[in-house]
Amino acid sequence: MTIKISKYTSTPVYIHGCGFNSALGSSREEIHQRLRDGSFPQVQPVSGWLNNGTDTVVGKVAGELPAIPESLKPYNTYNNRLALSALAQVAEPIRQAIAKYGRDRVAVIVGTSTSGTSDTEAALLEKAESGELPGHYHYSVHEANDLGEFVAAYFELQGPVYTISTACSSSGRVFMSARRLLKAGIVDAVVVGGCDSFCQLTLNGFSGLEAMSDTFCNPFSENRKGINLGEAAAFMLLSLTVEDSAWTGDVPAVALLGVGDSSDAHHISAPHPEGKGAEEAMRRALDDAGLKPESIGYINAHGTSTPLNDAMESKAINRVFGEHTPVSSTKPLTGHTLGAASAVEAAICWHVLRYQLALPAQVNDGQIDQSLAPVALVQPGTQLVETAILSNSFAFGGNNISLIFGYAHG
């Protein structure tokens, strides 16, 4: 089949492999089946997780996580084991980049919001019971930079190492920072991605904000009540050069074509009601890629299922794209994975492009909120026509990021 390639004007950043583990699954077969069916068996109701005694719904990873090597014992946290489950899927292209460019020419830029907080919580609980912290515990696992340092240590990389923590846009901003390093010639390849895992602090924090739902999340529905939290890890390898291995048959290489950000600082936790920051991020991404709105064939919405987010995002999308560009939120399939959300949704976009999947249909109760600005929510079986995809992530404080992915010429 002939694939249409969008007429972008930016310098593409090629994606060499994608590792991904979430409630959507960890294998290609699981991920594709659940995207196709709109099924979410690993998004489950739970009791006893919140201090106020209410129930909630969370997206969990399944199966055993890999062990951290003994030589990296100080990095042995749940969050890093979750990260390793996705990193192992892109280990080969990372090692190929090391062999080609050298360890000092490969950078690490990742995003997180929880880091090793769950391990700190367990350590503090033990101290409360026994009077002492566990002998193996060190406070450094709690620091945000622990994730980036672990990734660099695991692959013995010597390039720059950044960990970005801007709440729910964390692992989207890594793409922007990575492209800057690549275009500046500081490095030749960058490991990007994000990882976030469950901890009581985050769960009860969002509960305190009255942002969590006690039922399955319902993006763009009149019955939406709030978010379902999830845990996940997703990583990619980026470079400015396309390798033969990035092409498969008639499918061109998948690349990052544009990025756009904004920081409207409207409110510490609520988005601007008119979506001004969201609109600015999307328009900047289009300008950066040199694309018109009609070149976007699908929008992966932030779509948290909170009353405020879905209202403002639908307004912003409608103003930029009108009401015919296909839109869906995939958070019902994964949960809202916080600092990993951007990387998770970038991974979903990569799978759609790389394997020419049907667009992820919007999962909700079918009772669309008619007060929302009109957008074209994806129906089952909808195919991608225009082959550039935009993915949104919006964070506390109005820290917003929009990414555009598509096929690129080699």
Salt bridges, closest charged atoms under 4 A:
GLU30 OE2 - ARG34 NH2 3.90
ASP37 OD1 - ARG36 NE 3.77
GLU156 OE1 - ARG103 NH2 3.79
ASP188 OD2 - ARG105 NE 2.78
ASP214 OD1 - LYS225 NZ 2.64
GLU243 OE2 - LYS100 NZ 2.60
ASP261 OD2 - ARG173 NH1 3.06
ASP261 OD1 - ARG284 NH1 3.66
GLU274 OE2 - LYS315 NZ 3.12
GLU279 OE2 - ARG283 NE 2.94
GLU279 OE1 - ARG319 NE 2.69
GLU280 OE2 - ARG284 NH2 2.63
ASP288 OD2 - ARG179 NH1 2.60
ASP310 OD2 - ARG224 NE 3.70
GLU345 OE2 - LYS331 NZ 2.82
ASP369 OD2 - ARG224 NH1 2.88
GLU386 OE2 - LYS4 NZ 2.94
